[in-house]
């Protein structure tokens, strides 16, 4: 999903989504936005 799509589905500003994704990537040490999603999928 694009940042715009995520923002629309959650009723957030696109900038807020971009910042949140950047923080998640920094916290998890993931170099791409796909890897945090894979971490979540694997933990289930």
Secondary structure, 3 states (H helix, E strand, C coil): CCHHHHHHHHCCCHHHHHHHHHHHHHHHCCCCHHHHHHHHHHHC
